[in-house]
């Protein structure tokens, strides 16, 4: 069952938070094998679960919102989630690292842009943004200091 657009902000922020955590976990790594083996695979496993979480959030974003932003790889995000959930041991660490280093930064920019547009247009509620801004859950989402500024790192 698809959610109403006013709930989409929660899912978009969840995607941004997950990307932020993955970026934090992987920031010191330039090679896939080093990331895969670091901390007894702790960072790698956490990142895979967060990638799966991103796919779950993407699936919950309303069809209306997904339709307005066809440049966002909605189906691929959910497909990646399914691949991780149903074939965890078969996930190629090099492909996962490429997703982390190449695709997630681009996805973050798309989601930040979407959130900014939809908040400015009133589709996503400013009140929900204010509630999220004060939540301890969103450690890796950069919120604006005033309601007139943009969300994200831009």
For each residue, the residues with C-beta under 8 A, 3 or more apart:
1:
2: 60 62 63
3: 7 8 11 60 61 62
4: 7 8 62
5: 8 62 64 65 118 123 124
6: 9 123 124 125 128
7: 3 4 10 11 60 62
8: 3 4 5 11 12 61 62 65 118 123 124
9: 6 12 13 115 118 119 124 125 128 129 132
10: 7 13 14 128 132
11: 3 7 8 14 15 57 58 60 61
12: 8 9 15 16 57 61 111 114 115 124
13: 9 10 16 17 115 132 138 141
14: 10 11 17 18 53 54 57
15: 11 12 18 19 54 57 58 107 111
16: 12 13 19 20 108 111 112 115 138 140 141 151 152
17: 13 14 20 21 137 138 139 140 141
18: 14 15 21 22 50 51 53 54 57
19: 15 16 22 23 50 54 104 105 107 108 111 140
20: 16 17 23 24 108 139 140 141
21: 17 18 24 25 46 50 139 140
22: 18 19 25 26 47 50 51 100 104
23: 19 20 26 27 100 104 105 108 140
24: 20 21 27 140
25: 21 22 43 46 47
26: 22 23 29 35 43 47 97 100 101
27: 23 24
28:
29: 26 34 35 38 97
30: 34
31: 34 35 97
32: 35 36 93 94 96 97 98
33: 36 37 93
34: 29 30 31 37 38
35: 26 29 31 32 38 43 44 93 97 100
36: 32 33 41 44 93 97
37: 33 34 40 41 44
38: 29 34 35 41 42 43 44
39: 42 43
40: 37
41: 36 37 38 44 45
42: 38 39 45 46
43: 25 26 35 38 39 46 47
44: 35 36 37 38 41 47 48 93 96
45: 41 42 48 49
46: 21 25 42 43 49 50
47: 22 25 26 43 44 50 51 96 100
48: 44 45 51 52 84 88 91 96
49: 45 46 52 53 84
50: 18 19 21 22 46 47 53 54
51: 18 22 47 48 54 55 80 81 84 96 99 100
52: 48 49 55 56 80 81 84 85
53: 14 18 49 50 56 57 81
54: 14 15 18 19 50 51 57 58 77 80 81 107
55: 51 52 58 59 77 78 79 80 81 82 84
56: 52 53 59 60 78 81
57: 11 12 14 15 18 53 54 60 61
58: 11 15 54 55 61 72 74 77 78 81
59: 55 56 74 77 78 81
60: 2 3 7 11 56 57
61: 3 8 11 12 57 58 65 66 74
62: 2 3 4 5 7 8 65 66
63: 2 66 67
64: 5 67 68
65: 5 8 61 62 68 69 114 118 123
66: 61 62 63 69 70 72 74
67: 63 64 70
68: 64 65
69: 65 66 72 110 114
70: 66 67
71: 110
72: 58 66 69 77 107 110 111 114
73: 76 77 103 107
74: 58 59 61 66 77 78
75: 78 79
76: 73 79 80
77: 54 55 58 59 72 73 74 80 81 107
78: 55 56 58 59 74 75 81 82
79: 55 75 76 82 83
80: 51 52 54 55 76 77 83 84 99
81: 51 52 53 54 55 56 58 59 77 78 84 85
82: 55 78 79 85 86
83: 79 80 86 87 90 91
84: 48 49 51 52 55 80 81 87 88 91
85: 52 81 82 88
86: 82 83
87: 83 84 90 91
88: 48 84 85 91
89:
90: 83 87
91: 48 83 84 87 88 95 96
92: 95 96
93: 32 33 35 36 44 96 97
94: 32 97 98
95: 91 92 98 99
96: 32 44 47 48 51 91 92 93 99 100
97: 26 29 31 32 35 36 93 94 100 101
98: 32 94 95 101 102 103
99: 51 80 95 96 102 103 104
100: 22 23 26 35 47 51 96 97 103 104
101: 26 97 98 104 105
102: 98 99 105 106
103: 73 98 99 100 106 107
104: 19 22 23 99 100 101 107 108
105: 19 23 101 102 108 109
106: 102 103 109 110
107: 15 19 54 72 73 77 103 104 110 111
108: 16 19 20 23 104 105 111 112 152
109: 105 106 112 113 152 154
110: 69 71 72 106 107 113 114
111: 12 15 16 19 72 107 108 114 115
112: 16 108 109 115 116 150 151 152 153 154
113: 109 110 116 117 154
114: 12 65 69 72 110 111 117 118
115: 9 12 13 16 111 112 118 119 124 151 152
116: 112 113 119 120 150 151 152 154
117: 113 114 120 121
118: 5 8 9 65 114 115 121 123 124
119: 9 115 116 122 123 124 125 126 129 151
120: 116 117
121: 117 118
122: 119 125 126
123: 5 6 8 65 118 119
124: 5 6 8 9 12 115 118 119 128 129
125: 6 9 119 122 128 129
126: 119 122 129 130 147
127: 130 131
128: 6 9 10 124 125 131 132
129: 9 119 124 125 126 132 133 143 147 151
130: 126 127 133 134 147
131: 127 128 134 135
132: 9 10 13 128 129 135 137 138 141 143
133: 129 130 138 143
134: 130 131
135: 131 132 138
136: 139
137: 17 132
138: 13 16 17 132 133 135 141 143
139: 17 20 21 136
140: 16 17 19 20 21 23 24
141: 13 16 17 20 132 138 151 152
142: 151 152 153
143: 129 132 133 138 151
144: 147 148 149 150 151
145: 149
146: 149
147: 126 129 130 144
148: 144
149: 144 145 146
150: 112 116 144 154
151: 16 112 115 116 119 129 141 142 143 144
152: 16 108 109 112 115 116 141 142
153: 112 142
154: 109 112 113 116 150
